[in-house]
Amino acid sequence: MRHPVPGSHRVYEEGNVVELIRANDVVLIGFAQSVLEAADIPVLVADEHMSALEGSIGAFGRRLLVPSDHAAQARRLLTDAGLGHELRRP
């Protein structure tokens, strides 16, 4: 299955993306997304609209995904931004 990455003209095959952060905190996800987008790293926030289905109770975390070929750089940037403790293990 192919999914476009918002803010990018590139399309990535499923399995060629890496989940960096999973959180219910929309501020955290938004900050991490802005850090990566400022560095021109394509970002996809998955499950962003689940809150409409779940009634905004925060039961489902949002997932920050990047293409696997940008994962190492994205991890470094997020660590430098103070979010290293939020990163999922590779």
Rosetta constraint file for C-alpha pairs under 8 A:
AtomPair CA 1 CA 13 HARMONIC 6.15 0.50
AtomPair CA 1 CA 14 HARMONIC 5.71 0.50
AtomPair CA 2 CA 11 HARMONIC 6.47 0.50
AtomPair CA 2 CA 12 HARMONIC 5.83 0.50
AtomPair CA 2 CA 13 HARMONIC 4.83 0.50
AtomPair CA 2 CA 14 HARMONIC 6.11 0.50
AtomPair CA 3 CA 11 HARMONIC 5.85 0.50
AtomPair CA 3 CA 12 HARMONIC 5.86 0.50
AtomPair CA 3 CA 13 HARMONIC 6.74 0.50
AtomPair CA 3 CA 14 HARMONIC 7.22 0.50
AtomPair CA 4 CA 8 HARMONIC 7.50 0.50
AtomPair CA 4 CA 9 HARMONIC 7.31 0.50
AtomPair CA 4 CA 10 HARMONIC 6.46 0.50
AtomPair CA 4 CA 11 HARMONIC 4.54 0.50
AtomPair CA 4 CA 12 HARMONIC 6.48 0.50
AtomPair CA 5 CA 9 HARMONIC 7.32 0.50
AtomPair CA 5 CA 10 HARMONIC 6.62 0.50
AtomPair CA 5 CA 11 HARMONIC 6.27 0.50
AtomPair CA 5 CA 12 HARMONIC 7.36 0.50
AtomPair CA 5 CA 42 HARMONIC 6.37 0.50
AtomPair CA 5 CA 43 HARMONIC 6.27 0.50
AtomPair CA 5 CA 44 HARMONIC 5.48 0.50
AtomPair CA 6 CA 42 HARMONIC 7.31 0.50
AtomPair CA 6 CA 43 HARMONIC 6.82 0.50
AtomPair CA 6 CA 44 HARMONIC 6.23 0.50
AtomPair CA 7 CA 42 HARMONIC 6.74 0.50
AtomPair CA 7 CA 43 HARMONIC 7.66 0.50
AtomPair CA 8 CA 42 HARMONIC 6.06 0.50
AtomPair CA 12 CA 16 HARMONIC 6.29 0.50
AtomPair CA 12 CA 17 HARMONIC 7.27 0.50
AtomPair CA 12 CA 67 HARMONIC 7.07 0.50
AtomPair CA 13 CA 17 HARMONIC 7.75 0.50
AtomPair CA 16 CA 67 HARMONIC 5.90 0.50
AtomPair CA 16 CA 68 HARMONIC 5.43 0.50
AtomPair CA 17 CA 65 HARMONIC 6.10 0.50
AtomPair CA 17 CA 66 HARMONIC 5.34 0.50
AtomPair CA 17 CA 67 HARMONIC 4.22 0.50
AtomPair CA 17 CA 68 HARMONIC 4.82 0.50
AtomPair CA 18 CA 65 HARMONIC 5.39 0.50
AtomPair CA 18 CA 66 HARMONIC 5.44 0.50
AtomPair CA 18 CA 67 HARMONIC 6.10 0.50
AtomPair CA 18 CA 68 HARMONIC 5.38 0.50
AtomPair CA 18 CA 71 HARMONIC 6.58 0.50
AtomPair CA 19 CA 63 HARMONIC 6.46 0.50
AtomPair CA 19 CA 64 HARMONIC 5.76 0.50
AtomPair CA 19 CA 65 HARMONIC 4.50 0.50
AtomPair CA 19 CA 66 HARMONIC 6.74 0.50
AtomPair CA 19 CA 88 HARMONIC 7.17 0.50
AtomPair CA 20 CA 63 HARMONIC 7.47 0.50
AtomPair CA 20 CA 64 HARMONIC 5.68 0.50
AtomPair CA 20 CA 65 HARMONIC 5.97 0.50
AtomPair CA 20 CA 66 HARMONIC 7.40 0.50
AtomPair CA 20 CA 71 HARMONIC 7.85 0.50
AtomPair CA 20 CA 75 HARMONIC 7.44 0.50
AtomPair CA 20 CA 87 HARMONIC 5.34 0.50
AtomPair CA 20 CA 88 HARMONIC 5.39 0.50
AtomPair CA 20 CA 89 HARMONIC 7.90 0.50
AtomPair CA 21 CA 29 HARMONIC 7.70 0.50
AtomPair CA 21 CA 63 HARMONIC 5.75 0.50
AtomPair CA 21 CA 64 HARMONIC 5.17 0.50
AtomPair CA 21 CA 65 HARMONIC 7.55 0.50
AtomPair CA 21 CA 86 HARMONIC 6.15 0.50
AtomPair CA 21 CA 87 HARMONIC 5.16 0.50
AtomPair CA 21 CA 88 HARMONIC 5.71 0.50
AtomPair CA 22 CA 61 HARMONIC 5.70 0.50
AtomPair CA 22 CA 62 HARMONIC 5.51 0.50
AtomPair CA 22 CA 63 HARMONIC 4.45 0.50
AtomPair CA 22 CA 64 HARMONIC 6.41 0.50
AtomPair CA 22 CA 88 HARMONIC 7.54 0.50
AtomPair CA 23 CA 28 HARMONIC 7.67 0.50
AtomPair CA 23 CA 29 HARMONIC 7.08 0.50
AtomPair CA 23 CA 61 HARMONIC 4.62 0.50
AtomPair CA 23 CA 62 HARMONIC 5.45 0.50
AtomPair CA 23 CA 63 HARMONIC 6.74 0.50
AtomPair CA 24 CA 58 HARMONIC 5.74 0.50
AtomPair CA 24 CA 59 HARMONIC 7.55 0.50
AtomPair CA 24 CA 60 HARMONIC 6.68 0.50
AtomPair CA 24 CA 61 HARMONIC 4.34 0.50
AtomPair CA 24 CA 62 HARMONIC 5.98 0.50
AtomPair CA 25 CA 29 HARMONIC 6.39 0.50
AtomPair CA 25 CA 61 HARMONIC 7.81 0.50
AtomPair CA 26 CA 30 HARMONIC 5.92 0.50
AtomPair CA 26 CA 62 HARMONIC 7.88 0.50
AtomPair CA 27 CA 31 HARMONIC 6.03 0.50
AtomPair CA 28 CA 32 HARMONIC 6.15 0.50
AtomPair CA 29 CA 33 HARMONIC 5.99 0.50
AtomPair CA 29 CA 45 HARMONIC 7.93 0.50
AtomPair CA 29 CA 62 HARMONIC 7.48 0.50
AtomPair CA 29 CA 64 HARMONIC 6.95 0.50
AtomPair CA 30 CA 34 HARMONIC 6.15 0.50
AtomPair CA 31 CA 35 HARMONIC 6.26 0.50
AtomPair CA 32 CA 36 HARMONIC 6.38 0.50
AtomPair CA 32 CA 78 HARMONIC 6.66 0.50
AtomPair CA 32 CA 83 HARMONIC 7.79 0.50
AtomPair CA 33 CA 37 HARMONIC 6.05 0.50
AtomPair CA 33 CA 43 HARMONIC 6.61 0.50
AtomPair CA 33 CA 45 HARMONIC 7.92 0.50
AtomPair CA 33 CA 64 HARMONIC 7.43 0.50
AtomPair CA 34 CA 38 HARMONIC 5.97 0.50
AtomPair CA 35 CA 39 HARMONIC 6.72 0.50
AtomPair CA 35 CA 77 HARMONIC 7.31 0.50
AtomPair CA 35 CA 78 HARMONIC 7.16 0.50
AtomPair CA 35 CA 81 HARMONIC 7.73 0.50
AtomPair CA 36 CA 40 HARMONIC 6.47 0.50
AtomPair CA 36 CA 41 HARMONIC 5.24 0.50
AtomPair CA 36 CA 42 HARMONIC 7.36 0.50
AtomPair CA 36 CA 43 HARMONIC 7.05 0.50
AtomPair CA 36 CA 74 HARMONIC 6.44 0.50
AtomPair CA 36 CA 77 HARMONIC 7.27 0.50
AtomPair CA 36 CA 78 HARMONIC 7.71 0.50
AtomPair CA 37 CA 41 HARMONIC 5.32 0.50
AtomPair CA 37 CA 42 HARMONIC 6.50 0.50
AtomPair CA 37 CA 43 HARMONIC 6.90 0.50
AtomPair CA 41 CA 66 HARMONIC 7.42 0.50
AtomPair CA 41 CA 70 HARMONIC 6.72 0.50
AtomPair CA 41 CA 74 HARMONIC 7.28 0.50
AtomPair CA 42 CA 66 HARMONIC 6.10 0.50
AtomPair CA 42 CA 67 HARMONIC 7.03 0.50
AtomPair CA 43 CA 64 HARMONIC 6.94 0.50
AtomPair CA 43 CA 65 HARMONIC 5.82 0.50
AtomPair CA 43 CA 66 HARMONIC 5.01 0.50
AtomPair CA 43 CA 67 HARMONIC 7.69 0.50
AtomPair CA 44 CA 63 HARMONIC 8.00 0.50
AtomPair CA 44 CA 64 HARMONIC 5.97 0.50
AtomPair CA 44 CA 65 HARMONIC 5.07 0.50
AtomPair CA 44 CA 66 HARMONIC 6.37 0.50
AtomPair CA 45 CA 62 HARMONIC 6.53 0.50
AtomPair CA 45 CA 63 HARMONIC 5.52 0.50
AtomPair CA 45 CA 64 HARMONIC 4.73 0.50
AtomPair CA 45 CA 65 HARMONIC 6.19 0.50
AtomPair CA 46 CA 62 HARMONIC 5.81 0.50
AtomPair CA 46 CA 63 HARMONIC 4.99 0.50
AtomPair CA 46 CA 64 HARMONIC 6.43 0.50
AtomPair CA 46 CA 65 HARMONIC 7.18 0.50
AtomPair CA 47 CA 60 HARMONIC 7.64 0.50
AtomPair CA 47 CA 61 HARMONIC 7.20 0.50
AtomPair CA 47 CA 62 HARMONIC 5.09 0.50
AtomPair CA 47 CA 63 HARMONIC 6.51 0.50
AtomPair CA 48 CA 62 HARMONIC 5.57 0.50
AtomPair CA 48 CA 63 HARMONIC 7.81 0.50
AtomPair CA 49 CA 53 HARMONIC 7.49 0.50
AtomPair CA 50 CA 54 HARMONIC 6.15 0.50
AtomPair CA 50 CA 60 HARMONIC 6.89 0.50
AtomPair CA 51 CA 55 HARMONIC 5.72 0.50
AtomPair CA 51 CA 56 HARMONIC 4.48 0.50
AtomPair CA 51 CA 57 HARMONIC 7.12 0.50
AtomPair CA 51 CA 58 HARMONIC 6.81 0.50
AtomPair CA 51 CA 60 HARMONIC 7.41 0.50
AtomPair CA 52 CA 56 HARMONIC 6.25 0.50
AtomPair CA 54 CA 58 HARMONIC 7.64 0.50
AtomPair CA 54 CA 59 HARMONIC 7.18 0.50
AtomPair CA 54 CA 60 HARMONIC 7.85 0.50
AtomPair CA 66 CA 70 HARMONIC 6.51 0.50
AtomPair CA 66 CA 71 HARMONIC 6.24 0.50
AtomPair CA 66 CA 74 HARMONIC 7.80 0.50
AtomPair CA 67 CA 71 HARMONIC 6.44 0.50
AtomPair CA 70 CA 74 HARMONIC 6.05 0.50
AtomPair CA 71 CA 75 HARMONIC 6.04 0.50
AtomPair CA 72 CA 76 HARMONIC 6.36 0.50
AtomPair CA 73 CA 77 HARMONIC 6.24 0.50
AtomPair CA 74 CA 78 HARMONIC 6.12 0.50
AtomPair CA 75 CA 79 HARMONIC 6.02 0.50
AtomPair CA 75 CA 84 HARMONIC 7.51 0.50
AtomPair CA 75 CA 87 HARMONIC 7.46 0.50
AtomPair CA 76 CA 80 HARMONIC 6.09 0.50
AtomPair CA 77 CA 81 HARMONIC 6.16 0.50
AtomPair CA 78 CA 82 HARMONIC 6.46 0.50
AtomPair CA 78 CA 83 HARMONIC 5.22 0.50
AtomPair CA 78 CA 84 HARMONIC 6.09 0.50
AtomPair CA 79 CA 83 HARMONIC 5.04 0.50
AtomPair CA 79 CA 84 HARMONIC 4.01 0.50
AtomPair CA 79 CA 85 HARMONIC 7.76 0.50
AtomPair CA 80 CA 84 HARMONIC 7.48 0.50
AtomPair CA 83 CA 87 HARMONIC 6.94 0.50
